[in-house]
Amino acid sequence: MSFEPRWTREAERTFEALKIDAEQAAATRRAAKRAKSSKQEGLFKQVAKAVQLLLADPRHPGLQTHEYVSLPNPYDEKGKVFEAYAQNRTSGAYRIFWCYGPEQGQITIIAITPHP
């Protein structure tokens, strides 16, 4: 089952900022005629893939999804919030915080942040 995405403003802004940084880095790289992708390009690619996997299957083993108790669910104070890995074994690895809802078949992406 595929889920429909919903985004908080914070998560959407972070995702768009990562996308813009990656596009600018790619343009600079192409202008300099370099073949190797930049960190910004790689980061956005990893985050976008993690979001895609999350919407296709929240229990995908690569996401290492688990419950996260430090964030409140925006729709239900008793609802669960989950953390999924966009990166692993990287300093400051990015994480995606999400919950089910508000409607059946939807996933709300609460935040996309680097791990402290």
Buried (B, 14 or more C-beta within 10 A) or exposed (E): EEBEBBBBEBBBEBBEEBBEBBEEBBEEBEEEEEEEBBEBBBBBBBBBEBBEBBBEBBEBEEBEBEEBEEBEBBBEEEEEBBBBBBBEEBEEBBBBBBBBBEEEEBBBBBBBBBBE
